[in-house]
Amino acid sequence: MLSLRQPWRSAVAALGLGALAAIPVPAFGSEQRGGSELAQVRVHARRGGCALFLDNVPAGKTDAQGEALIQNIGPIEHYIHVDCRGGAEQAFLVAPRAGEALDLDAGPTKGPTLTPEEAVEARLKLEPLIKEAVQLRAQGRLEEAVARLREVANLDPENSDLHRELGITFLLGKEWKRGRVEMLEAIRHDPTDADAHNGLGYALEKMGDLDDALSEYRTATHLEPDDPSYRQHYFDALTKVAAKQGEKSQKK
């Protein structure tokens, strides 16, 4: 895997969550169009007992025939990981439509299709795409920035930095659920990514899940205790949770 953690952070120049409120961009994506109807994904792994994960959350196992059904999925992009004994874990980006069932062919793969030379050439394409994505995002052209970041993530799908920056781009567009998905994927590839935990906390807070948001802010603070922004997010969320609990006590 090609790690871009330090070069990426330098290139991005720390847009970060502190800039979310400062950049005047419109909400831009499927969360506003998709409604509340849910979707399903039928997984065809052709192997029994494979562990499934939906956005880094356990989602059951395939049956003896290698089949599984993942239900109640929001109609946005999701990552499904399929982990079968004796084989490499596979990851799939899916985008089910509301009210429909998507079929996912997750059968055994034949291994990498690129030669080592082709892989090196593909990764050389990362830097200009990253720079272009950063410029587009700074201009508020979020959908175009997402497209570029998706291209880069396809070249290096296990790079937590890329998923985190996709998440930040979605949060800039007030796409809280899509931001959550990308932050979870970043954390799956690097559980020590404090920025991703902080971003996940922000997404959860905006979705109204204060308790889980507080947990993510706490994790970010523990991972990087010297970062004042993480501490501030944690204390702000702690105050909101305490106020919420106080309101419940008064109603009783």
PAKOL-176140 format. One line per 10 residues: number of its first residue (from 0); their letters; for each residue z, x, y of N, C-alpha, C, O, CB. Coordinates in steps of 0.02 Angstrom, whole numbers. Glycine has a CB too. Layout:
NUM) a) Z,X,Y,Z,X,Y,Z,X,Y,Z,X,Y,Z,X,Y | ...
end
This chain:
0) mlslrqpwrs) 0,42,-60,0,0,0,0,44,62,36,93,66,61,-48,0 | -39,26,110,-41,62,173,11,33,220,7,-26,238,-111,59,204 | 60,73,240,112,48,285,93,62,357,75,118,374,180,80,268 | 97,12,398,80,19,468,140,7,513,132,-6,573,23,-28,487 | 201,11,485,259,-10,523,263,25,591,264,-9,642,322,3,484 | 267,91,592,275,125,656,213,120,701,220,103,759,293,197,645 | 153,135,675,93,127,718,85,56,743,65,46,800,31,149,680 | 100,7,701,91,-62,721,139,-79,778,119,-110,827,102,-110,662 | 202,-59,771,251,-75,824,230,-42,890,240,-71,943,321,-51,803 | 202,18,886,180,50,948,121,12,978,118,3,1039,161,123,935
10) avaalglgal) 74,-9,936,14,-43,961,31,-110,992,3,-130,1042,-36,-53,905 | 78,-146,961,96,-212,985,135,-208,1050,136,-255,1090,137,-249,933 | 168,-152,1061,207,-142,1123,260,-196,1131,273,-219,1186,160,-142,1184 | 290,-214,1075,349,-257,1075,340,-322,1113,380,-338,1157,406,-220,1103 | 289,-361,1096,285,-429,1123,348,-466,1106,383,-492,1149,223,-466,1097 | 362,-470,1040,426,-494,1016,443,-565,1036,404,-598,1072,478,-450,1040 | 501,-589,1013,522,-658,1026,544,-668,1097,542,-724,1123,577,-677,979 | 565,-615,1130,587,-624,1199,531,-646,1244,544,-673,1298,616,-560,1224 | 469,-634,1223,411,-653,1265,387,-724,1251,342,-748,1286,355,-605,1254 | 415,-757,1202,389,-822,1182,390,-872,1238,342,-910,1248,427,-849,1124
20) aaipvpafgs) 444,-873,1276,450,-923,1329,411,-902,1391,401,-943,1436,523,-934,1346 | 391,-839,1394,360,-814,1455,285,-820,1457,254,-815,1510,379,-743,1465 | 254,-831,1398,181,-834,1395,159,-906,1393,173,-940,1343,154,-794,1334 | 125,-932,1444,107,-1003,1446,45,-1018,1404,-11,-1016,1429,94,-1025,1518 | 55,-1033,1340,-1,-1049,1296,11,-1117,1265,69,-1137,1255,-10,-995,1241 | -42,-1154,1250,-34,-1221,1221,-22,-1217,1146,-41,-1169,1114,-95,-1263,1235 | 9,-1270,1119,12,-1277,1047,-59,-1285,1021,-99,-1320,1052,58,-1337,1025 | -76,-1253,963,-147,-1248,948,-168,-1268,878,-228,-1265,864,-168,-1181,960 | -123,-1287,833,-147,-1290,764,-132,-1353,725,-123,-1407,753,-120,-1236,728 | -130,-1344,660,-130,-1400,613,-65,-1439,613,-65,-1496,590,-143,-1375,544
30) eqrggselaq) -11,-1412,637,51,-1450,637,46,-1511,681,78,-1562,668,109,-1406,659 | 6,-1506,734,-1,-1563,779,-51,-1614,750,-49,-1673,768,-24,-1540,847 | -95,-1591,704,-147,-1636,679,-131,-1664,610,-159,-1715,590,-212,-1600,676 | -86,-1630,573,-79,-1646,502,-38,-1707,486,-44,-1733,431,-51,-1588,468 | 5,-1730,531,46,-1787,517,102,-1769,469,117,-1710,458,4,-1844,489 | 134,-1820,439,192,-1810,396,176,-1815,322,220,-1803,281,245,-1859,414 | 114,-1832,303,96,-1840,232,95,-1772,198,71,-1723,227,28,-1876,225 | 120,-1770,136,127,-1707,100,69,-1698,51,28,-1742,41,193,-1704,64 | 68,-1638,20,14,-1621,-26,44,-1593,-91,105,-1585,-96,-34,-1569,5 | 1,-1578,-139,20,-1548,-202,-27,-1491,-219,-84,-1489,-195,21,-1600,-259
40) vrvharrggc) -2,-1444,-260,-45,-1391,-287,-36,-1388,-362,19,-1381,-387,-29,-1322,-253 | -92,-1394,-399,-91,-1386,-471,-109,-1313,-487,-164,-1290,-471,-141,-1436,-506 | -63,-1278,-519,-72,-1208,-535,-97,-1201,-606,-66,-1227,-653,-6,-1168,-524 | -153,-1166,-615,-182,-1154,-681,-178,-1078,-695,-224,-1041,-678,-256,-1180,-685 | -122,-1057,-725,-111,-986,-737,-136,-963,-806,-145,-904,-818,-38,-969,-730 | -147,-1012,-852,-169,-997,-920,-120,-952,-958,-139,-921,-1008,-237,-966,-919 | -58,-950,-934,-5,-913,-967,60,-952,-956,74,-975,-901,1,-839,-939 | 99,-959,-1010,161,-997,-1005,219,-955,-978,219,-894,-986,179,-1026,-1072 | 267,-988,-947,328,-955,-924,320,-912,-863,365,-872,-847,354,-913,-978 | 266,-920,-826,257,-881,-765,301,-910,-709,301,-971,-698,181,-880,-743
50) alfldnvpag) 337,-867,-675,379,-889,-619,335,-901,-557,292,-860,-541,434,-838,-604 | 348,-956,-524,310,-974,-464,355,-972,-403,414,-990,-406,278,-1044,-471 | 327,-950,-347,363,-948,-284,318,-977,-230,260,-959,-223,385,-875,-266 | 346,-1023,-192,311,-1053,-136,343,-1027,-72,400,-1045,-57,312,-1131,-138 | 307,-986,-34,335,-958,28,401,-924,15,450,-934,52,343,-1013,81 | 404,-884,-38,462,-843,-55,520,-885,-81,576,-859,-87,484,-804,4 | 509,-948,-98,561,-992,-126,541,-1009,-197,484,-1030,-208,570,-1056,-82 | 586,-1002,-247,568,-1019,-316,541,-1090,-322,569,-1136,-293,629,-1011,-361 | 486,-1098,-360,453,-1163,-366,439,-1180,-439,390,-1213,-454,388,-1164,-327 | 483,-1156,-485,476,-1173,-555,435,-1123,-594,422,-1068,-571,446,-1241,-561
60) ktdaqgeali) 416,-1144,-656,377,-1101,-700,320,-1141,-731,322,-1203,-733,422,-1071,-755 | 271,-1105,-755,216,-1139,-790,240,-1161,-859,284,-1129,-889,154,-1093,-796 | 210,-1215,-885,228,-1240,-951,194,-1199,-1005,162,-1148,-991,210,-1315,-958 | 200,-1221,-1068,172,-1183,-1124,97,-1176,-1120,68,-1128,-1146,191,-1217,-1190 | 65,-1223,-1086,-8,-1219,-1077,-28,-1179,-1015,-87,-1173,-1000,-37,-1289,-1072 | 21,-1153,-979,7,-1114,-920,-8,-1156,-858,-39,-1132,-811,-51,-1070,-933 | 16,-1219,-859,4,-1264,-803,69,-1278,-765,124,-1274,-794,-27,-1330,-828 | 63,-1295,-701,121,-1315,-661,97,-1355,-602,41,-1348,-579,162,-1252,-638 | 141,-1398,-578,126,-1439,-519,180,-1426,-466,239,-1438,-479,122,-1515,-537 | 159,-1403,-408,205,-1394,-352,194,-1453,-304,139,-1463,-279,193,-1325,-315
70) qnigpiehyi) 248,-1491,-293,242,-1553,-254,274,-1546,-185,308,-1497,-170,273,-1610,-292 | 262,-1597,-145,294,-1604,-79,282,-1543,-34,330,-1514,-7,369,-1616,-87 | 220,-1523,-28,201,-1465,12,171,-1489,78,130,-1535,79,150,-1420,-26 | 193,-1460,132,165,-1477,197,92,-1457,201,72,-1406,172,205,-1444,253 | 50,-1495,237,-22,-1481,242,-38,-1425,291,-72,-1435,340,-59,-1544,262 | -11,-1366,276,-26,-1305,315,-37,-1249,265,-35,-1260,205,33,-1288,365 | -49,-1188,290,-58,-1131,245,9,-1114,212,62,-1117,243,-86,-1070,283 | 4,-1095,148,63,-1073,110,43,-1015,65,-15,-1007,48,93,-1131,68 | 93,-974,47,82,-921,-2,115,-942,-67,173,-960,-69,111,-853,24 | 76,-939,-121,102,-951,-188,97,-887,-227,44,-857,-234,62,-1009,-223
80) hvdcrggaeq) 154,-865,-253,158,-804,-294,166,-825,-367,207,-869,-383,216,-758,-271 | 129,-793,-411,131,-807,-482,150,-742,-518,114,-692,-515,61,-834,-509 | 208,-743,-551,235,-683,-583,241,-696,-658,286,-732,-680,304,-663,-552 | 196,-666,-697,195,-675,-769,216,-610,-804,202,-556,-780,124,-696,-793 | 249,-618,-860,271,-559,-898,211,-516,-918,160,-541,-942,311,-581,-960 | 220,-451,-909,168,-405,-930,109,-398,-884,62,-362,-898,144,-425,-996 | 112,-433,-827,56,-429,-780,81,-418,-709,140,-430,-694,13,-491,-783 | 37,-396,-666,55,-387,-596,62,-455,-562,24,-501,-576,2,-343,-560 | 109,-459,-516,117,-521,-478,55,-535,-436,27,-489,-407,180,-518,-433 | 35,-598,-435,-23,-618,-395,0,-661,-337,47,-699,-343,-75,-656,-439
90) aflvaprage) -34,-654,-281,-18,-694,-222,-81,-730,-199,-136,-702,-200,10,-649,-164 | -73,-793,-180,-129,-834,-159,-111,-870,-94,-56,-897,-87,-148,-886,-214 | -157,-869,-47,-150,-908,15,-187,-973,4,-247,-974,-8,-178,-869,77 | -150,-1029,9,-180,-1095,-2,-171,-1138,60,-125,-1126,100,-150,-1129,-64 | -214,-1186,68,-210,-1232,125,-224,-1303,101,-279,-1329,113,-259,-1211,183 | -176,-1335,67,-188,-1402,41,-193,-1454,97,-162,-1446,150,-132,-1422,-7 | -232,-1506,85,-239,-1560,133,-189,-1615,120,-168,-1626,63,-311,-1588,131 | -169,-1649,173,-120,-1703,167,-144,-1756,118,-201,-1778,122,-106,-1734,236 | -99,-1776,72,-114,-1829,25,-158,-1809,-33,-177,-1851,-73,-146,-1883,61 | -175,-1744,-38,-220,-1722,-91,-185,-1671,-137,-134,-1642,-118,-284,-1692,-61
100) aldldagptk) -214,-1660,-196,-191,-1609,-242,-243,-1554,-246,-302,-1566,-260,-177,-1640,-313 | -222,-1493,-233,-266,-1435,-234,-260,-1399,-301,-204,-1388,-324,-250,-1386,-175 | -315,-1380,-331,-315,-1342,-394,-319,-1268,-378,-363,-1245,-341,-374,-1363,-440 | -271,-1230,-406,-268,-1158,-395,-279,-1121,-461,-239,-1128,-507,-200,-1137,-364 | -333,-1084,-465,-348,-1043,-524,-309,-977,-517,-327,-933,-478,-425,-1029,-531 | -255,-973,-556,-212,-913,-552,-212,-877,-619,-161,-850,-640,-140,-933,-533 | -269,-877,-652,-275,-843,-717,-272,-768,-710,-273,-741,-655,-340,-863,-750 | -269,-733,-767,-265,-660,-765,-324,-630,-728,-380,-653,-734,-262,-631,-837 | -310,-578,-690,-363,-544,-653,-386,-482,-692,-352,-457,-736,-338,-523,-582 | -444,-459,-674,-473,-401,-708,-453,-335,-674,-476,-282,-693,-549,-406,-710
110) gptltpeeav) -411,-340,-623,-391,-280,-587,-431,-271,-523,-473,-313,-508,-401,-219,-631 | -418,-218,-485,-451,-208,-422,-527,-203,-429,-552,-174,-477,-425,-145,-388 | -562,-232,-382,-635,-230,-383,-663,-174,-339,-721,-156,-345,-664,-297,-360 | -621,-146,-296,-644,-93,-252,-633,-24,-284,-583,-13,-317,-608,-96,-184 | -680,21,-273,-670,90,-293,-621,122,-244,-611,95,-189,-738,130,-295 | -590,179,-261,-545,212,-214,-578,227,-147,-547,220,-94,-520,277,-244 | -642,246,-148,-677,261,-86,-685,197,-44,-677,198,17,-746,292,-100 | -701,142,-78,-709,78,-43,-642,55,-13,-640,26,41,-737,25,-89 | -588,68,-50,-522,48,-25,-504,86,39,-477,57,86,-469,59,-79 | -519,151,39,-506,192,99,-547,167,157,-523,161,214,-520,266,86
120) earlklepli) -611,152,144,-655,128,197,-631,61,225,-633,49,285,-727,121,171 | -607,18,180,-582,-48,202,-522,-40,247,-515,-76,297,-564,-91,142 | -478,7,230,-417,15,270,-431,48,337,-392,41,384,-367,56,232 | -487,84,342,-505,112,407,-524,58,457,-524,70,518,-564,161,398 | -539,-1,431,-556,-57,475,-494,-89,507,-500,-130,552,-595,-109,436 | -436,-71,483,-374,-103,506,-362,-92,581,-350,-140,617,-315,-77,467 | -365,-29,603,-345,-13,671,-383,-52,724,-352,-82,768,-354,60,684 | -451,-54,724,-485,-92,776,-471,-167,772,-468,-200,824,-560,-81,770 | -462,-194,712,-445,-265,706,-376,-280,734,-366,-331,767,-449,-287,633 | -330,-234,722,-262,-242,749,-263,-241,825,-233,-284,858,-215,-188,722
130) keavqlraqg) -298,-192,853,-302,-187,926,-334,-249,956,-312,-274,1008,-342,-124,947 | -386,-274,924,-420,-334,949,-373,-394,946,-371,-434,992,-483,-348,909 | -335,-400,891,-288,-456,884,-234,-453,938,-217,-505,967,-255,-455,815 | -209,-394,952,-158,-386,1004,-185,-407,1072,-152,-441,1110,-132,-313,1007 | -246,-385,1087,-277,-403,1151,-289,-478,1157,-276,-508,1209,-344,-366,1160 | -312,-509,1103,-325,-581,1103,-259,-620,1113,-257,-669,1150,-359,-603,1038 | -207,-597,1080,-143,-631,1086,-115,-625,1156,-88,-673,1184,-93,-603,1036 | -122,-566,1186,-97,-556,1254,-134,-600,1304,-107,-617,1357,-104,-483,1274 | -197,-618,1287,-237,-662,1331,-224,-736,1316,-254,-779,1348,-311,-646,1322 | -180,-750,1269,-167,-820,1250,-219,-850,1205,-219,-910,1194,-162,-861,1312
140) rleeavarlr) -264,-809,1177,-317,-834,1132,-290,-829,1060,-310,-787,1021,-384,-791,1140 | -245,-875,1046,-205,-869,985,-245,-882,921,-236,-847,872,-148,-916,988 | -289,-932,922,-327,-946,861,-371,-886,842,-378,-870,783,-370,-1009,871 | -401,-854,892,-441,-795,878,-398,-737,854,-419,-699,810,-480,-774,941 | -338,-731,882,-292,-679,860,-272,-690,787,-268,-643,748,-230,-676,904 | -259,-753,769,-242,-769,700,-300,-750,653,-288,-722,599,-226,-844,693 | -361,-765,673,-419,-748,631,-423,-673,618,-437,-652,563,-484,-773,664 | -411,-633,670,-414,-560,662,-357,-536,617,-368,-494,573,-410,-525,731 | -298,-563,628,-241,-542,587,-250,-562,514,-228,-527,469,-176,-572,615 | -282,-619,502,-297,-640,433,-344,-589,401,-336,-572,342,-328,-711,432
150) evanldpens) -393,-566,439,-439,-515,412,-401,-453,391,-414,-425,338,-493,-498,465 | -355,-432,434,-317,-371,419,-272,-383,359,-266,-339,315,-275,-351,480 | -239,-441,356,-194,-456,300,-232,-459,234,-204,-441,182,-158,-522,313 | -295,-480,236,-335,-480,175,-348,-409,150,-354,-397,90,-402,-515,187 | -353,-362,197,-363,-292,178,-299,-259,154,-302,-213,113,-391,-253,237 | -242,-283,177,-178,-253,160,-126,-310,152,-82,-316,194,-154,-201,213 | -132,-351,100,-92,-413,95,-17,-403,86,21,-449,98,-117,-453,39 | 4,-343,66,75,-331,55,109,-300,116,167,-279,111,85,-287,-6 | 74,-296,171,102,-264,231,145,-314,269,119,-362,298,46,-237,277 | 210,-304,269,256,-352,300,245,-357,376,254,-410,405,329,-332,286
160) dlhrelgitf) 225,-301,407,215,-302,479,161,-352,499,168,-388,549,195,-232,504 | 108,-355,460,53,-399,477,73,-472,471,55,-513,513,-7,-386,432 | 111,-488,419,135,-557,411,184,-575,467,183,-632,492,168,-567,342 | 225,-527,486,273,-541,540,236,-555,605,253,-601,642,321,-482,549 | 184,-515,619,148,-525,682,106,-589,680,96,-621,732,102,-465,696 | 82,-608,622,51,-674,615,103,-728,631,88,-777,666,23,-685,544 | 164,-718,606,217,-766,620,232,-772,694,241,-827,720,279,-747,583 | 236,-715,728,249,-716,800,193,-752,837,205,-789,885,258,-644,828 | 131,-741,815,74,-774,847,80,-850,839,66,-887,886,8,-749,817 | 99,-873,780,108,-945,770,165,-972,812,161,-1027,839,121,-960,696
170) llgkewkrgr) 219,-933,819,276,-956,860,256,-961,933,278,-1006,969,336,-908,852 | 213,-916,955,188,-920,1024,150,-985,1035,152,-1013,1090,142,-860,1039 | 117,-1009,983,80,-1072,988,121,-1133,968,94,-1187,958,19,-1069,945 | 187,-1124,963,233,-1178,944,217,-1207,876,229,-1266,863,230,-1234,997 | 191,-1165,832,177,-1184,763,236,-1161,720,232,-1111,685,109,-1154,737 | 291,-1198,725,354,-1175,695,349,-1168,619,372,-1118,591,411,-1222,712 | 318,-1217,585,314,-1215,512,270,-1158,488,286,-1124,439,288,-1282,485 | 215,-1148,522,170,-1093,502,202,-1026,518,194,-978,480,102,-1099,539 | 239,-1022,572,276,-961,587,328,-946,533,336,-889,513,310,-967,655 | 363,-999,511,412,-991,457,380,-962,394,407,-917,364,446,-1059,441
180) vemleairhd) 322,-989,375,288,-966,315,273,-892,319,285,-855,270,223,-1006,304 | 246,-869,375,228,-798,381,289,-753,383,288,-698,356,186,-787,444 | 343,-775,415,404,-735,416,433,-729,345,458,-676,327,456,-766,464 | 431,-783,306,455,-780,237,413,-731,196,440,-694,155,453,-849,205 | 348,-731,208,304,-685,171,319,-612,192,318,-568,150,230,-701,184 | 332,-601,256,350,-534,278,414,-511,244,419,-453,222,358,-533,355 | 463,-555,240,527,-538,209,519,-526,135,553,-483,107,579,-594,221 | 475,-563,103,463,-551,31,439,-479,19,460,-448,-30,410,-601,4 | 397,-454,63,371,-386,54,418,-333,82,413,-274,63,303,-380,88 | 462,-352,127,511,-304,155,574,-342,176,578,-365,233,481,-265,215
190) ptdadahngl) 623,-349,131,684,-386,147,725,-354,203,770,-387,230,727,-391,86 | 710,-292,221,748,-258,274,715,-264,342,737,-232,390,757,-185,257 | 663,-305,348,627,-313,412,668,-359,457,664,-420,453,556,-343,400 | 707,-329,501,751,-368,546,711,-413,592,732,-469,607,795,-321,587 | 653,-389,616,611,-430,660,590,-494,625,589,-547,656,549,-390,681 | 574,-489,560,552,-548,523,610,-597,513,601,-658,519,523,-528,455 | 669,-572,499,728,-616,492,742,-650,559,759,-710,561,790,-576,469 | 736,-613,613,747,-642,679,695,-695,695,711,-749,721,746,-587,733 | 632,-680,678,578,-729,689,587,-791,646,574,-846,669,511,-697,675 | 609,-781,584,621,-838,540,677,-881,569,674,-943,567,639,-815,469
200) gyalekmgdl) 729,-848,594,783,-886,626,759,-928,684,780,-985,693,838,-840,649 | 715,-899,724,687,-935,782,648,-996,759,655,-1051,788,642,-889,825 | 606,-987,708,566,-1043,682,611,-1098,655,600,-1157,669,518,-1019,627 | 662,-1079,616,708,-1129,588,746,-1166,642,758,-1226,637,756,-1095,539 | 767,-1129,693,803,-1161,749,759,-1214,782,782,-1269,797,825,-1109,801 | 696,-1197,794,650,-1244,825,636,-1304,779,618,-1358,803,585,-1210,843 | 642,-1295,714,632,-1349,666,695,-1391,657,695,-1440,619,610,-1321,599 | 749,-1372,692,811,-1410,689,859,-1389,634,909,-1423,623,795,-1481,680 | 845,-1334,600,888,-1310,546,933,-1254,573,920,-1195,562,845,-1284,486 | 985,-1274,608,1028,-1225,642,1067,-1182,593,1076,-1122,605,1075,-1260,688
210) ddalseyrta) 1091,-1211,538,1132,-1173,491,1093,-1115,460,1117,-1059,458,1159,-1219,436 | 1032,-1129,436,991,-1076,407,967,-1027,461,960,-967,447,931,-1106,370 | 955,-1052,521,936,-1008,576,991,-958,590,979,-899,600,919,-1049,640 | 1053,-983,591,1111,-940,604,1115,-886,551,1130,-828,567,1176,-982,605 | 1103,-904,488,1105,-855,434,1053,-800,443,1067,-742,431,1094,-890,367 | 993,-819,465,940,-769,476,955,-724,535,944,-664,533,872,-803,486 | 981,-753,589,1001,-712,647,1056,-664,627,1057,-606,649,1025,-758,705 | 1102,-687,585,1157,-644,562,1129,-586,522,1150,-529,530,1208,-683,520 | 1081,-600,478,1050,-547,438,1015,-496,482,1022,-436,471,1000,-577,388 | 979,-519,532,945,-473,578,995,-428,614,983,-368,622,903,-512,629
220) thlepddpsy) 1051,-457,634,1103,-419,669,1134,-367,623,1148,-311,645,1157,-466,696 | 1145,-384,560,1173,-337,512,1124,-280,498,1144,-222,489,1192,-372,447 | 1060,-296,495,1009,-245,481,1001,-196,539,991,-136,529,943,-277,464 | 1004,-222,600,996,-180,660,1050,-198,710,1036,-232,760,925,-187,691 | 1112,-176,698,1168,-197,740,1164,-173,813,1199,-200,856,1231,-171,711 | 1123,-124,827,1118,-99,895,1068,-137,938,1062,-123,998,1099,-26,894 | 1033,-185,910,983,-223,948,1018,-281,984,1041,-327,951,926,-249,902 | 1021,-280,1051,1057,-332,1087,1024,-401,1083,1058,-452,1086,1063,-314,1160 | 957,-403,1074,923,-468,1071,943,-505,1008,950,-567,1009,847,-459,1074 | 951,-469,953,971,-502,891,1042,-531,898,1055,-588,878,969,-452,832
230) rqhyfdaltk) 1086,-493,928,1154,-517,938,1155,-579,982,1192,-626,970,1199,-462,969 | 1113,-578,1035,1111,-635,1081,1086,-698,1045,1114,-752,1055,1066,-620,1141 | 1034,-691,1005,1009,-749,967,1063,-775,920,1071,-835,912,946,-729,926 | 1099,-729,888,1152,-749,841,1208,-786,877,1229,-839,855,1180,-687,806 | 1231,-759,933,1285,-791,970,1264,-859,999,1303,-906,1000,1310,-746,1026 | 1202,-863,1023,1176,-926,1050,1175,-980,995,1195,-1037,1006,1106,-917,1080 | 1151,-960,936,1148,-1007,880,1218,-1027,857,1230,-1084,840,1108,-978,821 | 1263,-978,857,1332,-992,838,1364,-1043,885,1400,-1088,863,1374,-927,838 | 1349,-1037,950,1375,-1085,999,1347,-1154,986,1383,-1204,991,1357,-1062,1070 | 1282,-1158,970,1251,-1223,957,1279,-1256,894,1290,-1316,892,1175,-1215,950
240) vaakqgeksq) 1291,-1215,842,1320,-1242,780,1391,-1268,793,1409,-1321,768,1321,-1188,725 | 1430,-1230,832,1498,-1252,848,1497,-1317,888,1538,-1361,876,1535,-1197,887 | 1450,-1322,935,1445,-1383,976,1425,-1443,932,1450,-1498,941,1394,-1374,1032 | 1380,-1431,885,1359,-1484,840,1416,-1508,796,1425,-1568,786,1301,-1460,796 | 1456,-1460,772,1514,-1479,731,1566,-1516,772,1598,-1562,747,1545,-1416,700 | 1573,-1496,836,1619,-1531,880,1598,-1603,892,1640,-1648,894,1625,-1495,947 | 1533,-1614,900,1508,-1682,909,1521,-1725,848,1539,-1784,855,1432,-1681,924 | 1513,-1697,789,1526,-1735,728,1600,-1753,722,1617,-1808,701,1505,-1694,666 | 1644,-1706,742,1715,-1719,739,1735,-1775,786,1777,-1817,770,1755,-1656,755 | 1705,-1776,846,1721,-1829,895,1699,-1897,870,1733,-1947,884,1687,-1813,962
250) kk) 1642,-1901,835,1618,-1965,810,1663,-1994,756,1669,-2054,748,1547,-1957,782 | 1696,-1948,719,1743,-1972,668,1806,-2001,700,1851,-2024,665,1762,-1914,620
end
